[in-house]
Amino acid sequence: TLRTVGVNATTISKPKEVTPKTHYVWRVSGDGEFDWKRNDSEIYQMRLPYRIAEHYEQFEKAGGVLFPPPASYRYYQNKVGLAKLFKERGVKTPTTWVFKTLQEALLSKSQLKFPVIVKDPYGFSSYGIMQASTLFEFEEVIKKFFSGVQTGVEAIVQRKVIALREARVTYMDGRPYHGYWRVRKDR
């Protein structure tokens, strides 16, 4: 919590409550950021990261200094946008393919290097992740993926990284704030 680092927090929920030049740490709270009038053609999952960023940018416009910057949320639950950003910035990641349709995925299957992970680009906490070790498994998995999502939601496919240890590190203001190792027992 913030108190462990010597900070007394003030909670606000609306941009009009902002004290200019005050620093705020925000998190998704269900306090208005999910409420907007959607077009019939708009896909909720695809629009949500942008809507959340726009909601908290209103606090910045009112003079608040927010951490993390609200614009970063456009990438938080948007693995397609994040993959594009990483590629543009030269960040090393597993080989990634983005398929907009089942047909595109099936036509491109010969490009894949197995094993692969198929992800919902707007998923979280490993929800909706499927794996394929062969072309046959990939065909089954990708068909299942596209049969379970709304038309217009892409599939993100990444070459599986086999690692039994991983580090999770949270950075604040360019410095490590919290970190831990996670050791997996299986692949």
Solvent accessible surface area in square Angstrom, and as a share of the most:
residue,aa,sasa,rsa
1,T,133,0.77
2,L,59,0.29
3,R,190,0.69
4,T,110,0.64
5,V,80,0.46
6,G,70,0.67
7,V,69,0.39
8,N,132,0.68
9,A,68,0.53
10,T,106,0.61
11,T,126,0.73
12,I,40,0.20
13,S,42,0.27
14,K,94,0.40
15,P,34,0.21
16,K,171,0.73
17,E,76,0.34
18,V,15,0.09
19,T,81,0.47
20,P,88,0.56
21,K,172,0.73
22,T,49,0.29
23,H,142,0.64
24,Y,24,0.09
25,V,86,0.49
26,W,27,0.09
27,R,193,0.71
28,V,47,0.27
29,S,71,0.46
30,G,45,0.44
31,D,59,0.31
32,G,22,0.22
33,E,0,0.00
34,F,72,0.30
35,D,102,0.53
36,W,49,0.17
37,K,194,0.82
38,R,113,0.41
39,N,105,0.54
40,D,156,0.81
41,S,102,0.66
42,E,41,0.18
43,I,20,0.10
44,Y,77,0.29
45,Q,65,0.29
46,M,57,0.25
47,R,63,0.23
48,L,25,0.13
49,P,2,0.01
50,Y,79,0.30
51,R,34,0.13
52,I,1,0.00
53,A,0,0.00
54,E,59,0.26
55,H,16,0.07
56,Y,14,0.05
57,E,34,0.15
58,Q,75,0.33
59,F,10,0.04
60,E,67,0.30
61,K,174,0.74
62,A,41,0.32
63,G,28,0.27
64,G,7,0.06
65,V,67,0.38
66,L,14,0.07
67,F,74,0.31
68,P,49,0.31
69,P,72,0.45
70,P,0,0.00
71,A,47,0.36
72,S,49,0.32
73,Y,20,0.08
74,R,60,0.22
75,Y,75,0.29
76,Y,152,0.58
77,Q,33,0.15
78,N,7,0.03
79,K,53,0.22
80,V,10,0.05
81,G,13,0.12
82,L,54,0.27
83,A,24,0.18
84,K,123,0.52
85,L,33,0.17
86,F,64,0.26
87,K,171,0.73
88,E,132,0.59
89,R,174,0.64
90,G,66,0.63
91,V,68,0.39
92,K,196,0.83
93,T,57,0.33
94,P,46,0.29
95,T,71,0.41
96,T,42,0.24
97,W,33,0.12
98,V,47,0.27
99,F,7,0.03
100,K,135,0.57
101,T,63,0.36
102,L,42,0.21
103,Q,119,0.53
104,E,68,0.31
105,A,0,0.00
106,L,46,0.23
107,L,154,0.77
108,S,17,0.11
109,K,59,0.25
110,S,98,0.63
111,Q,107,0.48
112,L,13,0.06
113,K,117,0.50
114,F,50,0.21
115,P,37,0.23
116,V,0,0.00
117,I,21,0.11
118,V,0,0.00
119,K,39,0.17
120,D,23,0.12
121,P,0,0.00
122,Y,20,0.08
123,G,8,0.07
124,F,124,0.52
125,S,106,0.68
126,S,84,0.54
127,Y,154,0.59
128,G,36,0.35
129,I,67,0.34
130,M,38,0.17
131,Q,97,0.43
132,A,0,0.00
133,S,65,0.42
134,T,67,0.39
135,L,79,0.40
136,F,136,0.57
137,E,67,0.30
138,F,0,0.00
139,E,44,0.20
140,E,92,0.41
141,V,20,0.11
142,I,0,0.00
143,K,100,0.42
144,K,137,0.58
145,F,10,0.04
146,F,34,0.14
147,S,97,0.62
148,G,65,0.63
149,V,35,0.20
150,Q,94,0.42
151,T,130,0.76
152,G,38,0.37
153,V,2,0.01
154,E,16,0.07
155,A,0,0.00
156,I,2,0.01
157,V,0,0.00
158,Q,28,0.12
159,R,96,0.35
160,K,35,0.15
161,V,92,0.53
162,I,84,0.42
163,A,46,0.36
164,L,78,0.39
165,R,165,0.60
166,E,55,0.25
167,A,58,0.45
168,R,106,0.39
169,V,72,0.41
170,T,67,0.39
171,Y,126,0.48
172,M,50,0.22
173,D,121,0.63
174,G,70,0.67
175,R,159,0.58
176,P,93,0.58
177,Y,102,0.39
178,H,104,0.46
179,G,43,0.42
180,Y,100,0.38
181,W,175,0.61
182,R,103,0.38
183,V,93,0.54
184,R,89,0.32
185,K,200,0.85
186,D,100,0.52
187,R,159,0.58
